[in-house]
Amino acid sequence: MNDLFYIRSNRGDFFDWWNKLHKSYSGLIIPDSTLHSVHGGFGDMVFQCLPRPWFDVWYNTYEMLRRIMTHSTLDYRSIELSFLLKNKISYDWKPFGWASYEEMQLNLAHTMDMDAKVLFEKNTIYTTCDFHFKPEALHFLMLFIPELVEPFLNEYYNEKDHFLFNTEIFPSSEINTTFQLVFYQLKNGIRNQLLFDVSCLLLLAFVFLWKAEISQRRGLNKQQAATNAAMNIVKQYLLEDLSMFKGVDEYAQKINMSTSSFKNKFVGTFGVPPHKFWDNERLSQAMEMLLTTDEAVKNIATTFGYGNVHDFDRAFKHKFNETPTDFRKKHLE
């Protein structure tokens, strides 16, 4: 790892890399990934890489105990699709908890090298998920959308730094949905390798298609950007309390929008209605609680607002094809 990333702190010497996790780490562990970490008085940094034939997936977390400035470099050329969690500072970390974040942005870029200074704030956790694609992946997409991929690929072979978007941009609903599918597979172990690879290639294709769409519209106008920001505010409200859905009227009022307009714009942004989005999230976090704690199923049901175990069992089985008890037994054997 240290031959890829050169990191130096303004409050210490070069970091020592470990090929294991530190005891203090309680976040997501990607099954079958290569683990690297650094640890010191500043906090913990964890890097997890899952290599695939056409790309590598990096899931990184930085849990800072004190404020430091680091200098990082990457000395090889890469094609990187990065998902940046805007306002990605989490003061209330929950393992697997996307609930802590307000907005997700993305970019696709290739550069000759990376050379950047990064300021890490005290008592915060940062999270990134990056896909490092190999040229073969883009050659495959050339079979389907050559007019979109070829200019980007030409810049790569001409060794010119290139960012698909001028700045990080909000993902489309198709990108959001596909990313959630990919991340679900990462969290729970990849049972179907082909499905995972196709999902990641589809994610890359949706990024190119999104670029083409916003280019036709000459980018997001102020109203569209404001809508995206408003929807992400509501998303945060929804995720703050997974024990109670307060109704679309209340969420619409929080962003000064009519109920009908709010429902339409929410579906356009996230692909599902507000209640379905909320219900999916509480079931997903209930699933994580089943896997990571010894809490009784009855207590988990209460935590996420189910009136009784029967209702929880029925909802869980409808989504995951197993009752909570059977799911826990199967995955913890």
N, C-alpha and C positions, 0 to 999 in steps of 0.2 A: 504493500500500500504506500509506503513512504517513498517508493520510486516513482509513483504517479503524482502524489500530492506533496508539496513542500509547504509546510505551515510553520509560521513563526509568530510568537506572541510578543507584544511590546512589554510583557511582564514576565518573561522567562526565556529559556533556551528553546531549541527545537524540541518538538514533542516526541515522545517514545510511543511507537505503535504496538498494539497488542492484537493478536489473532483470536481474541475472546472478548466476551462482554464483561463489564464490571458488575459487581454485586448490586450496585446502586441502581442499575438500569432496570426499569419496570415497563418499558414500552413494547411496541410491536417487534417480534422477531420473525423475519421472513424465512419460512422453511426452505432448507437446502441452499441458503445463500452463504456467500463467503463473508465472514464478519471481520471487521477491523474497528479498533477503538483507541482513543487516547484519553488519558485520565490525569487530572492534576488538581491543584488548588483552585483553578478557574472553573472546574466542572468536568463533564463528560461529553465526548463526541463519539457517536456511533455511526459507522458506515457499513451498509449491507449491500452486497452486489450479487445479483442473480444473473449469471451469464447464459445467454441463449445463442443459437447459431447466427441470427441476423441482428441481434442487439443485446445490450446489457441493461439491466434495470438496477438503478441505485436508489435506495431509500435511506435517507440520512437524518439523524436527529442531533441537536446540539443543546444540551442542558447546562446552562451557565450559572455558576454560583457567584461569579463576580464579573465585572465589566472588563473586557479586554479588546484590543485591536489585533487582528491576525493578518498575516500576509500569506496568500495562497497562490500557487501556480500549478498549472497542469501542462506538461511539456509534450503532449501528443495531440494530433488533430482528431477531432471528434465531430460527429453530427448529433447534436443533443436536443432532445425535446424535453424541456423543463417545465414542471408544474410548480409554480411559486405560490405559496400561500400568503397572500397579501395580508398585512396586519397579522403576520404569522406568529406573533409573540403570544404565548399562552401562559397565563398565570394560574390556570386551573387545569393542569394536565390530566387527561384520562387516557389510559392505554387504548390504542386504536381510535382515539377520540377526535375525529374531524370536527366534532361539535365545538371545539375550542376556537375555530377560525372563522373569519368573517367573509373573506373573498378569496377565490382561487384564480390565478392568472397563469398564462402559458406563453411560451415562445419556442420557436425552432430555429436553431442557429448552428453554424459551423465556424470555428475559429482556428487559427494556426496554433494558438496557445491561450491559456488563461493567466491573467496576472491581475490580481485584485486585492484590495484591502477591505476587510470586513470588520465592522464594529459589532461586537456581541454585548448586549445589555445584561446587567446583573439580574439574577433570579428569573430568567426567561427560558423558554424552550422553543427552538426553531425546527421546522420540519420541511424537507424538500423531497420530491420524487422525480427522478430524471431517467430518461430513456436514451441511451447512447446507441444510435443506430449505425449499422455498417452500410457501406455503399450498396451492397447487394439488396438490402431492403428497399432502397429507392429505385433500383433497377427493376425490381418486381412491380412496384407501383407504376413504373413507366408503361407497363402493358395496359394499364387501365386509364390513367390520367396523365399522359405524357406532356400535354401542354402546360400542366401545372408544376410537374416535378422537374422537367428538363432544365428550366432556367436556374433553379436552385442547385441542381446537380452540376451544371456547367460551372457555376461559381466555385463549387467545391473542388472540382478538378483543376481549375485555374488558380487554386490556392489563394482565393480571395475570401476574406472574412465576410460573412453574410448573416443577417438576422432576417427571418421571414417577416417579422413584425418590427416596427420601429421601437416599440416598447412592449412590455408584457401586456397581454390583452385578455379580456374575459373570454372564456371558452363558450362555445355554443352548447345547446342542450344535448346534441348528439355526442359531442366530445365529453361532456360531463357524464352522460350515461355510460359511455364506453369505458371511460376512466374508472368509474365505480365498479364495473364488471372486472376490469383488469386488477384493480386493487383488492377486490374481494378474493380473487384467485391467489393473489400474493399472500394475503393474510392467512388463508385457510389451507394453503398447500395446493400445488397445481396437479389436479387429478387427470386433466386432459391436456397434454403438452401442445397438441395441434390447435385446440381451441384457444389456448393462451397466446400462441404465436400469431394466430389470425386476428385475435382481438387487438393485439398491440400494433399490427400492421394496419388494421382498420382505424385505430386511433390516429396513426400518422396520416392516413388518407383523409380523415375528417378535418385534420388541421389544415391540409392544403386546400380542401374544399371551403373551409371557413375563411381562409385568406382570400380565395377567389370571390366569395360572397361579399365580404366587407370591402374589397377593392372595388367591386361594381357599385357599391353604395358610397364609395369614397370614404370608407371608415365609419365608425360609429359616431353619429351626431350627438350633440349634448343631451338630447332627450333620451336616446337609446342608452347612453352611458348612465344617465340618471336612473333609468328604469332598472338596469343591471345592478346598480348600487342599492336601490330600494329593495330589490328582491333578495339580495344578500343580507340586508338588515333583517328582513322578515325571517330568512333562514336561520339567522342567529337566535331570534326570539323563539322559533320553533324548537331549536335544539337545546335551549336553556332549560326547558322543563318538558321532559319526555314522559311525565306522569299525567299530563293533562293537556288536551287540545282545546284552546280557548275560543275557537270559532273564527271563520274567515272574516267576519265583520270586524272583530277586534284587531286582527292583524292588518287588515286594510286601513283601519283608522290610524294605526301607528305610522303609516307612511303617507297619510292624507290622500288616499286613493279610493275610488268607489269599489264596492265589493265585486261587481262583475268584471271591471277592468283589472282588478288585482288578480282574480282567479285566472283570467286569460293570460296575463303577463307571467304569472307564476308557472303555469303549464308550459308556456313558450320558453321559459328560462331553464326549468329543471325537468321538463318532460312528464311530470305527474302533478295532480292537484295537491294543494297544501296538506290536506289530511292524509293522503296516501304517502306523501314524502315523510311526514312526521311519523306515521305508523311504521314505515319501513325502517326508519332510523331507530325507533325504540325497540323493534324486534331484533335488529342487528346488534344493538348494544346489550340487549338481554342475552343474545347468543354468546357474546364475548364474556359476559358475566358468568354464564354457565361453564365456560371453558377455563376461566382464570380465577374463579373463586370457589369456595365450598358452600356458598350461601344456598339455603334451601330454596327449592323451586317456588314454594309458596311466597317466600319473602321477595324473590325476584319479580314475581307477578305483581306484588303490591308496589314495589319500587317503580314499576313502569305503568302504574295506573290501572291494572286489570282488577276488576271487582272480585274475581275468584280464580282459582287455579284452572277450572274448567275452561273459562274464556281464554286464558293465556295458552293452555294446551291447544285449543282449537285454532287460534290465530297463528301460533308458532308452527303447527303442523301444516296449515294452509300455505305458509311461505316456504318452509324448509322440508316438508314431506316427512317429518318426524316429530314426535312429541318432545318437549324439553328434556324429560327424563331419559328417553331413548337416545336422544342426541348426545347428552352428556356421557352416558355409558359407552356409546360407540366411539366417541372421539377421545376419551380419556383412558381407554383400555391400554 
